[in-house]
Amino acid sequence: MKNLAFEASLGGEYIWCISLLLSFFGLDAIKKNRVVAMRNYMIGLTLFGFLPLLYAIIYYFPDVWTYLTFDDEEELEEIHMWQGYPYGLLWYAFIILALQVHSFSMYSAWKLITSWKAKGTKKIRLKHVHMMCHKLLV
């Protein structure tokens, strides 16, 4: 079996992994219809999901740009490669997928929060109408 040598971690990868654990908090918020818990999930996803991805986009941009616009083979020697592929470009492929998943999660969380709030305001309005009718009848 071939030995796969990876570049040392930036640390952002570990921070991003926290966003995977946040999924359990999001699922718990869904199960219990909790607006505050879902809002906390969205904040956590922004801090531990999107920000590390943004950092990786900025960090790997010079390598990706150099690879996409190189004129000389000497320029490619400056780029970190893994298995013959530019390391930054591989990260960009992962980042695109992660951004799609996180964006869909944020959109879904936002839609749930707005629907839960709307449902709550309908209950309050119905309760208010019921109280007004009761006062009129008494």
Secondary structure, 3 states (H helix, E strand, C coil): CCCCCCCCCCCHHHHHHHHHHHHHHHHHHHHHCCHHHHHHHHHHHHHHHHHHHHHHHHHHHHHHHHHHHCCCHHHHCCCCEECCEEHHHHHHHHHHHHHHHHHHHHHHHHHHHHHHHHHHHHHHHHHHHHHHHHHHHC
